[in-house]
Amino acid sequence: MIPFLDLKKINNQYRAELIEACTRVIDSGWYIQGAECEKFEQEFADYCGVKYAIGVANGLDALILVLRAYKEIGLMADGDEVIVPSNTYIASILAISDSDLVPVLVEPDINTYLIDPEKIEEKITSKTRAILPVHLYGQTCQMDKIN
């Protein structure tokens, strides 16, 4: 049997480093926020070439915060549409609906299972405010075409 994702093998190469990092967190007593989180946020921001990065609990929280921020700054309003792949994880839909926005589903490319850029344009309406591409299976969406 070939394992789908051998996390033990992947993590083993970083085992000592992971144990050291976990020990620092356990010893500090800061399981959320704290120095380790602050260090990660700054290093990730530097990596992305931005001034700030904020760690959140999960992808759903991240998507909710982004969509709420767009509404707060006036780029989106209740009832606006967000185009999303029809085969996305439920968190994408939950984040959209939680913000009182409307998900508009677009079918994936049959060869990649990523959102099909050729099918996006036909779904755009006067209420469309965003496209939420979802990268899957180690592949990235055709962002040049989507943009």
N, C-alpha and C positions, 0 to 999 in steps of 0.2 A: 504494500500500500504506500502510495506517495502522499505525504501529508500536504493539505492545501496550503497551510501557513505554519511553518515550524518555528514558533516563537522561542522555544527553548534554544534552538540552534542560533537564531538571530541574537537573542539576549546574552548567550554564553560569551560572546566576544567582548561584551561590555560588563560582564558579571562583577568584577571588582569595583569598577566605577559606579555601577548601580547600587551595590551594597553600601559603598561609601556615602553616596548621595542620600540614600534612605536613612542611613544612620544619622547623618547630619539633621535631617528633618525630624526623626524620632527624638533625638537628643535635645533639639531646640524646643519641642513642644508646639511648634507652629505647623499644623497640617494644612491650613489654608492661609493665604497671604504669607507673611514672613520673608526672611532674607532670601531663601531659595527661590521663592516665587518671584520676588522683585528682581533677582539676578536673571532668571529665565526671561522675564518680560523685557528687560533691557537688552539682553543678548539677541532675543528674537526681533525686537524693534531695529536693532543695528543691522541684523541680517537682512531684514526687509527694506532697509534704507528709509525708515520712518522715525519720527521722534518718539512715539509711544506705542506700546502694545499692552493689552490687558488680557490676562488669563481669566477664563471663565470655566465653569464646571464641565461644559460639553458643547457640542456643535449646535444643539437646539438653542441653548442660551445665547450663543454667539449670533445666530441668525435672528433671533428675537430682538436682541439689542441693536443690531444693524438696521433692521426694518423700522423699529421704533425711533431710532435716531433720524432716519430719513423723514419720518413723519414730523418729528419735532422741529426739524429745520425747514419744513415746508416743501420738501421734494415729493412727498407722497401724502395722500389723504385717504380716509375711509372709502372703500369701494374701488380703489385703483387696482389694476391688474399686475400680477407678477408671473411671467412666463417661466415654467419649470418643467423638467423632463417628467414624462408620465411614469417612468419606472424609478423615480427617486425614492429615497427613504422617507418615512412618514414625518420626520422632523422638519423637512423642507415645507411640507404642507401645513404642519402645525404652526410653524413660525409665521407663515403668511396669514393664516386665518386668525391667529392670536392678535395680529396687528390690524384686524378688520380689513384686510386686503383680500383680493380674489385670486386664487391660483388658476392659471391657464395652462393646461397640460399639452405638451408637445411630445410626439412619439420619438423613440430613439432610432438612431441609425442601426439597421439590422446587423451590420458587421462589427460595430464597436459597442453597441448598447449605450452610447453616449447620446445626448440630445442632438438631433439632426438639424444642423444649421439651415438646411434647405427648407425645413418645415416651419421654422420660426416666423418668418416674415408673414405668412398667411394667417398667423394668430395675433399679429399686432393690431391693436385698435386704438382709438383715441384715449382709452383709459389705461393703456399699457404704460407702466412707469419703470419696469425693471425686467431683466432676464436673469434668472438664477441658475447658471450652469452647474452641473454636479459632475465632478471628475470621478471616474470609477475604474476599478481593476488596474490601477497603476497607469491609466491613460488619462490624458488631459483633453478636454473638449477643444474643438477647433476655434479658439478664442479670436483669431484674426477675422474669421468669417462672422462670428457672433457679434464682435464689436462693430 
